[in-house]
Amino acid sequence: MSILVVVSTPKDWPLAMPDVCVVSARDYLIDPACAGHGVTQVFNLCRSYRYQSLGYYVSLLAEARSQKPLPGVTTIEDLQSQNLVRLLTSDLHGLIQVALAPIKSDTFTLSIYFGRNLAERYDPLSRQIFNLLQAPFLQANFVRKNDAWHVQSVTPIAIGEIPPPHQSFMIEAARAYFSGRWPRPRRRYLPRFTLAILRDPDNTQPASNPAAIRKFEKAARALGLATEIIGRQDLARLPQFDALFIRDNTFINHYTYRFSRHAAAEGLVVIDDPVSILRCNNKVYLAELLPQHNIPIPKTLLVHRGNVQDIVPTLGLPCVLKQPDSCLSIGVVKAETLEELNAQVAHLLEKSELIVAQEYLPTAFDWRVGILDRRLLFVCKYHMARGHWQIIRRDAEHDTYEEGPTTALSLDEAPPDVLRTALRAANLIGDGFYGVDLKKVGERCCVIEVNDNPNVDAGNEDGVLKDALYHHVMDVFATRLEHHTGHMT
């Protein structure tokens, strides 16, 4: 098997081709055969890509399985924001004017099937939109204002919504794309030499405290990088910079992801990049990815409405339940009894088609390993909050929290298997800046999660390296900028 077409129901796909297998979304998520290494590409033709829907998880797990999904999760997220779509397609303004000049009405809809349109004259425009927003079927809507055409929206087309007169052409376009006869997209990078640091001054739990931000700025200046602190109101200013460093807590449905995605589309050097945010912010992805590469994690079960009864036989009680996009201990609960388990599972499944259940591994502290550019940077012990099973203890009634202390160590003081396992896990995500959390119980070393945007607070993570930690981070920015510049001259 080399190509897998995933649909909401198999009857949605009318095309039979050699080396193309059609499966339902639910079978793809739960059938171990679909995770096999014989699959080289997954075409996700589900009826909905809504966040945490079955279609969303098909692309997410396909990325975890290294199966090259179309669309990828980055594209799915892009298509949720029409403001971002318009920003991404803004460079096509001239091409749009030429392509749509003969149109007499003030609105126009372009159906795009694997980068092609029924009318060959629209293929150049269709291909460019497909290059930017790589989903199999797209509908681009244009409106004419002040004698110029503008992108109003680009949305995915569900396979069941393809008009009957278009279906034979869609099949032809799919066959051409599957066989490799349609060119694949390219990306561009536009290097510059100024660094924007994104942070929210009102965040009570930022990724870096004010003292650390000042140290980052000082290290950047020493390397010849101009810095500016920016906020959520500065999205349109990103093209003024050559790099973006996000120092606010990242989430998918959040302004930080929009900044990262826009910056990457503009060719900026970005930490954290949007792919890292997407991958690290979903525990389902990590639960699928890490075992695929023989990286140990706690005993884990991906829970859906059809296997809730398997949690206790598989994991026992107590166990830990996680909503896929949990962060800073929010959305992570411990179920002590069957009644607690059923109530918490029902609550979490209201928000997501899949959640993560794991065995409970009590420890006095978690290991946190900081990794940047595929290299070990720092290591700490994150101690549990006083009298609590997590690092952060929250009081929802009073909207307060308490954190356990942080102890920084040299790399030589950490167990070698902790460092080795953390580095292997982070390298599966990318070459960004990651904080890998692990537990060590006896001889057993397990990855709990891989975090993008790890904390760097003055007085905590920098306890051993001091100012050298900030210099290392800024040096990666400088090196990447120089590398991009060298490729452009």
MOJOWO-V565230 format. One record per residue. N is the residue number from 1. SS is DSSP state (H for helix, E for strand, C for the rest). PHI is phi in whole degrees, 0 to 359 (NA if undefined). NEAR is the number of other ideal C-beta (glycine too) atoms within 10 Angstrom. Layout:
n: (N & N)
ss: (SS & SS)
phi: (PHI & PHI)
near: (NEAR & NEAR)
This chain:
n: (1 & 2 & 3 & 4 & 5 & 6 & 7 & 8 & 9 & 10 & 11 & 12 & 13 & 14 & 15 & 16 & 17 & 18 & 19 & 20 & 21 & 22 & 23 & 24 & 25 & 26 & 27 & 28 & 29 & 30 & 31 & 32 & 33 & 34 & 35 & 36 & 37 & 38 & 39 & 40 & 41 & 42 & 43 & 44 & 45 & 46 & 47 & 48 & 49 & 50 & 51 & 52 & 53 & 54 & 55 & 56 & 57 & 58 & 59 & 60 & 61 & 62 & 63 & 64 & 65 & 66 & 67 & 68 & 69 & 70 & 71 & 72 & 73 & 74 & 75 & 76 & 77 & 78 & 79 & 80 & 81 & 82 & 83 & 84 & 85 & 86 & 87 & 88 & 89 & 90 & 91 & 92 & 93 & 94 & 95 & 96 & 97 & 98 & 99 & 100 & 101 & 102 & 103 & 104 & 105 & 106 & 107 & 108 & 109 & 110 & 111 & 112 & 113 & 114 & 115 & 116 & 117 & 118 & 119 & 120 & 121 & 122 & 123 & 124 & 125 & 126 & 127 & 128 & 129 & 130 & 131 & 132 & 133 & 134 & 135 & 136 & 137 & 138 & 139 & 140 & 141 & 142 & 143 & 144 & 145 & 146 & 147 & 148 & 149 & 150 & 151 & 152 & 153 & 154 & 155 & 156 & 157 & 158 & 159 & 160 & 161 & 162 & 163 & 164 & 165 & 166 & 167 & 168 & 169 & 170 & 171 & 172 & 173 & 174 & 175 & 176 & 177 & 178 & 179 & 180 & 181 & 182 & 183 & 184 & 185 & 186 & 187 & 188 & 189 & 190 & 191 & 192 & 193 & 194 & 195 & 196 & 197 & 198 & 199 & 200 & 201 & 202 & 203 & 204 & 205 & 206 & 207 & 208 & 209 & 210 & 211 & 212 & 213 & 214 & 215 & 216 & 217 & 218 & 219 & 220 & 221 & 222 & 223 & 224 & 225 & 226 & 227 & 228 & 229 & 230 & 231 & 232 & 233 & 234 & 235 & 236 & 237 & 238 & 239 & 240 & 241 & 242 & 243 & 244 & 245 & 246 & 247 & 248 & 249 & 250 & 251 & 252 & 253 & 254 & 255 & 256 & 257 & 258 & 259 & 260 & 261 & 262 & 263 & 264 & 265 & 266 & 267 & 268 & 269 & 270 & 271 & 272 & 273 & 274 & 275 & 276 & 277 & 278 & 279 & 280 & 281 & 282 & 283 & 284 & 285 & 286 & 287 & 288 & 289 & 290 & 291 & 292 & 293 & 294 & 295 & 296 & 297 & 298 & 299 & 300 & 301 & 302 & 303 & 304 & 305 & 306 & 307 & 308 & 309 & 310 & 311 & 312 & 313 & 314 & 315 & 316 & 317 & 318 & 319 & 320 & 321 & 322 & 323 & 324 & 325 & 326 & 327 & 328 & 329 & 330 & 331 & 332 & 333 & 334 & 335 & 336 & 337 & 338 & 339 & 340 & 341 & 342 & 343 & 344 & 345 & 346 & 347 & 348 & 349 & 350 & 351 & 352 & 353 & 354 & 355 & 356 & 357 & 358 & 359 & 360 & 361 & 362 & 363 & 364 & 365 & 366 & 367 & 368 & 369 & 370 & 371 & 372 & 373 & 374 & 375 & 376 & 377 & 378 & 379 & 380 & 381 & 382 & 383 & 384 & 385 & 386 & 387 & 388 & 389 & 390 & 391 & 392 & 393 & 394 & 395 & 396 & 397 & 398 & 399 & 400 & 401 & 402 & 403 & 404 & 405 & 406 & 407 & 408 & 409 & 410 & 411 & 412 & 413 & 414 & 415 & 416 & 417 & 418 & 419 & 420 & 421 & 422 & 423 & 424 & 425 & 426 & 427 & 428 & 429 & 430 & 431 & 432 & 433 & 434 & 435 & 436 & 437 & 438 & 439 & 440 & 441 & 442 & 443 & 444 & 445 & 446 & 447 & 448 & 449 & 450 & 451 & 452 & 453 & 454 & 455 & 456 & 457 & 458 & 459 & 460 & 461 & 462 & 463 & 464 & 465 & 466 & 467 & 468 & 469 & 470 & 471 & 472 & 473 & 474 & 475 & 476 & 477 & 478 & 479 & 480 & 481 & 482 & 483 & 484 & 485 & 486 & 487 & 488 & 489)
ss: (C & C & E & E & E & E & E & C & C & H & H & H & C & C & C & C & C & C & C & E & E & E & E & E & H & H & H & H & H & H & C & H & H & H & H & C & C & C & C & C & E & E & E & E & C & C & C & C & C & C & C & C & C & H & H & H & H & H & H & H & H & H & H & H & C & C & C & C & E & E & C & C & H & H & H & H & H & H & H & H & C & H & H & H & H & H & H & H & C & H & H & H & H & H & H & H & H & H & H & H & C & C & C & C & C & C & E & E & E & E & E & E & E & C & C & E & C & C & C & H & H & H & H & H & H & H & H & H & H & H & H & H & C & C & C & C & E & E & E & E & E & E & E & E & E & C & C & E & E & E & E & E & E & E & E & E & C & C & H & H & H & C & C & H & H & H & H & H & H & H & H & H & H & H & H & H & H & H & C & C & C & C & C & C & C & C & C & C & C & C & C & C & C & E & E & E & E & E & C & C & C & C & C & C & C & C & C & C & C & H & H & H & H & H & H & H & H & H & H & H & H & H & C & C & C & E & E & E & E & E & C & H & H & H & H & H & H & H & H & H & C & C & E & E & E & E & C & C & C & C & C & C & C & C & H & H & H & H & H & H & H & H & H & H & H & C & C & C & E & E & E & C & C & H & H & H & H & H & H & H & C & C & H & H & H & H & H & H & H & H & H & H & C & C & C & C & E & C & C & E & E & E & E & C & C & C & C & C & C & H & H & H & H & H & H & C & C & C & E & E & E & E & E & E & E & E & E & C & C & E & E & E & E & E & E & C & C & H & H & H & H & H & H & H & H & H & H & H & H & C & C & C & C & C & E & E & E & E & E & C & C & C & C & C & E & E & E & E & E & E & E & E & C & C & E & E & E & E & E & E & E & E & E & C & C & C & C & C & C & C & C & E & E & E & E & C & C & C & C & E & E & E & E & C & C & E & E & E & E & C & H & H & H & C & C & H & H & H & H & H & H & H & H & H & H & H & H & H & H & C & C & C & E & E & E & E & E & E & E & E & E & C & C & E & E & E & E & E & E & E & E & E & C & C & C & C & C & C & C & C & C & C & C & C & C & C & H & H & H & H & H & H & H & H & H & H & H & H & H & H & H & H & H & H & H & H & H & H & C)
phi: (NA & 240 & 240 & 240 & 258 & 251 & 230 & 298 & 222 & 303 & 292 & 291 & 249 & 270 & 262 & 255 & 220 & 298 & 64 & 240 & 249 & 250 & 225 & 281 & 299 & 295 & 297 & 298 & 286 & 246 & 273 & 302 & 297 & 284 & 268 & 292 & 283 & 286 & 275 & 256 & 208 & 243 & 257 & 269 & 249 & 295 & 287 & 217 & 249 & 308 & 307 & 67 & 277 & 300 & 298 & 298 & 289 & 301 & 292 & 297 & 287 & 297 & 295 & 297 & 269 & 59 & 251 & 51 & 287 & 229 & 280 & 281 & 294 & 300 & 296 & 303 & 293 & 303 & 288 & 284 & 241 & 290 & 298 & 292 & 302 & 293 & 294 & 294 & 264 & 296 & 288 & 268 & 306 & 297 & 298 & 298 & 298 & 293 & 294 & 260 & 306 & 287 & 292 & 271 & 281 & 262 & 224 & 205 & 242 & 246 & 269 & 238 & 243 & 51 & 84 & 230 & 233 & 303 & 270 & 302 & 295 & 265 & 300 & 301 & 291 & 300 & 294 & 294 & 295 & 296 & 299 & 278 & 231 & 276 & 238 & 303 & 235 & 229 & 237 & 257 & 251 & 240 & 225 & 262 & 226 & 52 & 65 & 223 & 274 & 226 & 288 & 269 & 195 & 227 & 228 & 289 & 257 & 290 & 300 & 287 & 263 & 289 & 299 & 309 & 296 & 267 & 293 & 294 & 292 & 302 & 296 & 298 & 295 & 296 & 298 & 295 & 290 & 300 & 276 & 82 & 270 & 243 & 302 & 271 & 284 & 239 & 240 & 237 & 228 & 239 & 282 & 218 & 222 & 229 & 243 & 265 & 249 & 268 & 207 & 248 & 296 & 267 & 286 & 278 & 229 & 286 & 290 & 218 & 283 & 304 & 296 & 292 & 299 & 298 & 290 & 299 & 297 & 296 & 295 & 297 & 300 & 297 & 259 & 82 & 258 & 281 & 239 & 213 & 281 & 237 & 232 & 296 & 278 & 255 & 303 & 292 & 273 & 306 & 298 & 284 & 249 & 254 & 206 & 228 & 241 & 271 & 237 & 242 & 294 & 263 & 217 & 287 & 276 & 203 & 296 & 297 & 293 & 298 & 297 & 297 & 294 & 295 & 298 & 296 & 296 & 277 & 90 & 286 & 285 & 232 & 226 & 265 & 287 & 296 & 294 & 297 & 298 & 300 & 288 & 284 & 277 & 233 & 293 & 296 & 301 & 295 & 295 & 275 & 292 & 296 & 297 & 302 & 247 & 59 & 263 & 291 & 227 & 303 & 306 & 226 & 226 & 279 & 257 & 229 & 297 & 271 & 227 & 303 & 293 & 272 & 296 & 294 & 300 & 277 & 245 & 75 & 233 & 289 & 220 & 249 & 246 & 228 & 288 & 303 & 255 & 295 & 203 & 54 & 71 & 275 & 87 & 239 & 229 & 251 & 259 & 268 & 235 & 297 & 296 & 298 & 301 & 297 & 292 & 291 & 298 & 301 & 295 & 289 & 287 & 291 & 261 & 212 & 293 & 231 & 228 & 248 & 243 & 224 & 296 & 271 & 242 & 286 & 217 & 284 & 204 & 255 & 278 & 240 & 247 & 270 & 228 & 223 & 58 & 66 & 230 & 294 & 243 & 210 & 217 & 220 & 257 & 260 & 282 & 292 & 298 & 306 & 70 & 227 & 265 & 241 & 293 & 245 & 251 & 253 & 247 & 296 & 296 & 255 & 54 & 231 & 211 & 227 & 252 & 286 & 289 & 248 & 241 & 275 & 231 & 284 & 299 & 292 & 274 & 270 & 301 & 303 & 290 & 295 & 294 & 296 & 293 & 298 & 294 & 298 & 294 & 296 & 293 & 287 & 279 & 164 & 244 & 273 & 250 & 230 & 242 & 263 & 261 & 224 & 242 & 238 & 238 & 63 & 272 & 269 & 236 & 235 & 279 & 274 & 195 & 246 & 255 & 283 & 55 & 291 & 298 & 225 & 248 & 299 & 98 & 240 & 297 & 269 & 299 & 258 & 283 & 57 & 294 & 296 & 299 & 293 & 296 & 300 & 297 & 292 & 294 & 295 & 302 & 299 & 295 & 293 & 295 & 298 & 298 & 296 & 297 & 299 & 282 & 264 & 272)
near: (14 & 12 & 19 & 23 & 23 & 28 & 23 & 21 & 13 & 12 & 10 & 17 & 19 & 11 & 14 & 7 & 14 & 8 & 10 & 18 & 15 & 21 & 20 & 18 & 23 & 17 & 13 & 26 & 22 & 14 & 12 & 6 & 12 & 21 & 18 & 12 & 10 & 10 & 20 & 13 & 15 & 24 & 23 & 29 & 26 & 24 & 18 & 13 & 24 & 13 & 18 & 20 & 17 & 22 & 25 & 26 & 29 & 32 & 26 & 26 & 26 & 26 & 22 & 25 & 20 & 13 & 22 & 14 & 23 & 18 & 24 & 20 & 28 & 23 & 19 & 25 & 22 & 26 & 19 & 16 & 16 & 15 & 10 & 19 & 21 & 14 & 21 & 20 & 20 & 12 & 13 & 18 & 12 & 8 & 14 & 22 & 14 & 11 & 23 & 16 & 8 & 7 & 12 & 6 & 7 & 10 & 11 & 18 & 10 & 21 & 21 & 24 & 24 & 23 & 22 & 22 & 22 & 17 & 11 & 9 & 9 & 19 & 17 & 14 & 20 & 24 & 17 & 18 & 26 & 25 & 15 & 18 & 24 & 19 & 24 & 22 & 22 & 24 & 15 & 25 & 15 & 20 & 14 & 16 & 9 & 5 & 6 & 11 & 20 & 16 & 21 & 16 & 14 & 24 & 17 & 23 & 19 & 17 & 19 & 12 & 12 & 17 & 9 & 6 & 8 & 17 & 14 & 11 & 15 & 22 & 16 & 15 & 22 & 23 & 15 & 15 & 20 & 20 & 12 & 8 & 8 & 17 & 10 & 9 & 12 & 6 & 9 & 9 & 15 & 11 & 19 & 17 & 15 & 15 & 24 & 23 & 20 & 24 & 21 & 15 & 9 & 8 & 11 & 8 & 13 & 18 & 27 & 24 & 17 & 12 & 11 & 22 & 21 & 13 & 22 & 24 & 19 & 14 & 22 & 24 & 12 & 14 & 14 & 10 & 21 & 13 & 21 & 13 & 13 & 18 & 14 & 14 & 8 & 15 & 17 & 9 & 11 & 21 & 15 & 13 & 23 & 24 & 25 & 24 & 27 & 24 & 24 & 23 & 19 & 25 & 14 & 21 & 13 & 16 & 16 & 25 & 24 & 21 & 25 & 29 & 23 & 23 & 26 & 19 & 23 & 21 & 17 & 26 & 24 & 28 & 23 & 28 & 24 & 25 & 20 & 24 & 26 & 26 & 24 & 27 & 24 & 29 & 26 & 26 & 24 & 27 & 25 & 23 & 23 & 22 & 14 & 15 & 12 & 7 & 18 & 14 & 21 & 20 & 14 & 23 & 19 & 18 & 24 & 17 & 10 & 9 & 13 & 17 & 9 & 12 & 20 & 14 & 8 & 15 & 22 & 11 & 15 & 15 & 24 & 20 & 23 & 22 & 23 & 26 & 20 & 19 & 18 & 16 & 17 & 13 & 17 & 19 & 21 & 16 & 22 & 12 & 10 & 11 & 9 & 16 & 22 & 14 & 13 & 18 & 19 & 11 & 13 & 21 & 16 & 7 & 13 & 22 & 20 & 25 & 26 & 27 & 27 & 20 & 17 & 16 & 15 & 10 & 16 & 8 & 17 & 21 & 24 & 25 & 27 & 26 & 25 & 20 & 16 & 12 & 13 & 17 & 22 & 26 & 26 & 25 & 18 & 22 & 16 & 19 & 18 & 10 & 7 & 14 & 15 & 18 & 20 & 17 & 17 & 16 & 9 & 8 & 6 & 7 & 8 & 10 & 16 & 13 & 19 & 19 & 14 & 18 & 15 & 20 & 14 & 11 & 14 & 8 & 11 & 20 & 13 & 10 & 14 & 19 & 20 & 13 & 23 & 27 & 16 & 15 & 26 & 29 & 15 & 17 & 23 & 17 & 17 & 23 & 25 & 28 & 25 & 28 & 19 & 26 & 18 & 18 & 11 & 5 & 6 & 11 & 20 & 21 & 23 & 22 & 21 & 28 & 26 & 28 & 27 & 26 & 22 & 24 & 16 & 20 & 11 & 20 & 24 & 20 & 17 & 16 & 17 & 12 & 13 & 14 & 24 & 24 & 18 & 17 & 21 & 25 & 18 & 18 & 24 & 20 & 13 & 19 & 22 & 12 & 13 & 18 & 14 & 9 & 9 & 11 & 5)
